[in-house]
Amino acid sequence: MDAPFLSPDGTLWLPVPQIDRVALFNGGHSRVMRPVQLFRISLAPVQGERK
């Protein structure tokens, strides 16, 4: 996963990188597949004190 982002509501967003599919690495032809995948995970609130 690349560039994870934590939103204010506690959702962790994880875009799936396709750097290996860009034209630079494929003889000048892009092999990027659309739609780009994006995963999200709802994180549970942390209870108690951290140690």
URNORHU-V107393 format. One record per pair of residues at least 24 apart in sequence whose ideal C-beta (glycine too) atoms are under 7 Angstrom apart, sorted by sequence separation. I is the first residue (numbers start at 1). GAP is how many residues later the second one is. If there is no record, write none. Layout:
i: <I:I>
gap: <GAP:GAP>
This chain:
i: <13:14:13:12:11:12:11:12:10:10:10>
gap: <25:25:27:28:29:29:31:31:32:33:35>
